[in-house]
Amino acid sequence: MKEWIQNNISRLKKDDLRKAAKIYSISYQEEELDIIYQFIQNHYQDLLDQNTYVFEELKDKISSNLYKQILQIYMELKQKYLS
């Protein structure tokens, strides 16, 4: 799975994040979507390596509710696909 993500991260679009937010019933502001998109583009390798400390960068940039939801989803997906 890691290799697939590494090979396809450049194809990730904001619309993909919008679709994921809809699937997980997450509400967000458009500027938060921009922040999360940039975060993923800049830190996907850290996320694949399970370096959760990088989430601290998001903590003050998005709503606390959105932050908690994203962290929870990451933990679920990490356990499912990266463990």
C-alpha positions, 0 to 999 in steps of 0.5 A: 500500500505504501508503494501505491500511495507514493506512486500516486500521491501526485494524482491526489486532487482536492476533489478526492478530499471532498469525496472522502469528507462526504464519505466520512460525513466531515464538514469543513471550510474551503480554506481548511481543505486547502490546508489539509491538501497542502499538509498531505502533499508535504507530509505524506511520507511522514504519514506513511512512516507513521510519524504522527507528530506532524499532525501538530502542524495542523492543530492551530490551522483548522478547527479542533473538531476537524482536527480530531476527525482527521486524526481519528480517520488517520489512526483507523486507516493506519491500523488497517493499511500500514500495520 
